[in-house]
Amino acid sequence: MHHASIRTADIHNAIAFYEQLGFTVCERFTTGYTLACWMSGLGGRIELIQIPEPKPAPDAFADEHYVGYYHLSFDLTEVTPDLPSWLRSIQERFALLTQSQPEQSKPLKILLEPTQQQIGSRIYEVAFIADADGLPLEFIRVLTVV
């Protein structure tokens, strides 16, 4: 896959959010009438596109009847020895950013605290957070193979 594209109400806030997760801007460009960029990190690439007159996104995480884009998922198996401590460090980063740049950041919103889930023969740690526009992001880590 080349990239996953995310429409955002404010590209500067979105860039600041994804930088806290370890992404870096690779390219800045325009898509006809608006700002955009590619960011790389956590083993993938995303494209952020600023929408000039944004409407709120549906709540894909809480609405069990929602159909469509649900979430991006990032495998942290090689990044951290455990998901709870990784999430705490990310929360601390966001807290510091919110204190120093309140106009460009808000506290991290956790949608699902780290929990264990068996999928096939693997047991994963799984957590969800909301991005700068409230879109769900999943973080998974392989714990063991059964």
Secondary structure in CASP SS format (residue, H / E / C, confidence):
PFRMAT SS
TARGET T0000
AUTHOR 0000-0000-0000
METHOD secondary structure of the structure
MODEL  1
M C 1.00
H C 1.00
H C 1.00
A E 1.00
S E 1.00
I E 1.00
R E 1.00
T E 1.00
A C 1.00
D C 1.00
I H 1.00
H H 1.00
N H 1.00
A H 1.00
I H 1.00
A H 1.00
F H 1.00
Y H 1.00
E H 1.00
Q H 1.00
L C 1.00
G C 1.00
F C 1.00
T E 1.00
V E 1.00
C E 1.00
E E 1.00
R E 1.00
F E 1.00
T E 1.00
T C 1.00
G C 1.00
Y C 1.00
T C 1.00
L E 1.00
A E 1.00
C E 1.00
W E 1.00
M E 1.00
S E 1.00
G E 1.00
L C 1.00
G C 1.00
G E 1.00
R E 1.00
I E 1.00
E E 1.00
L E 1.00
I E 1.00
Q E 1.00
I C 1.00
P C 1.00
E C 1.00
P C 1.00
K C 1.00
P C 1.00
A C 1.00
P C 1.00
D C 1.00
A C 1.00
F C 1.00
A C 1.00
D C 1.00
E C 1.00
H C 1.00
Y C 1.00
V C 1.00
G C 1.00
Y C 1.00
Y C 1.00
H C 1.00
L E 1.00
S E 1.00
F E 1.00
D E 1.00
L C 1.00
T C 1.00
E C 1.00
V C 1.00
T C 1.00
P C 1.00
D C 1.00
L H 1.00
P H 1.00
S H 1.00
W H 1.00
L H 1.00
R H 1.00
S H 1.00
I H 1.00
Q H 1.00
E H 1.00
R H 1.00
F H 1.00
A H 1.00
L H 1.00
L H 1.00
T H 1.00
Q H 1.00
S H 1.00
Q C 1.00
P C 1.00
E C 1.00
Q C 1.00
S C 1.00
K C 1.00
P C 1.00
L C 1.00
K E 1.00
I E 1.00
L E 1.00
L E 1.00
E E 1.00
P E 1.00
T E 1.00
Q E 1.00
Q E 1.00
Q E 1.00
I E 1.00
G C 1.00
S C 1.00
R E 1.00
I E 1.00
Y E 1.00
E E 1.00
V E 1.00
A E 1.00
F E 1.00
I E 1.00
A E 1.00
D C 1.00
A C 1.00
D C 1.00
G C 1.00
L C 1.00
P E 1.00
L E 1.00
E E 1.00
F E 1.00
I E 1.00
R E 1.00
V E 1.00
L E 1.00
T E 1.00
V E 1.00
V C 1.00
END
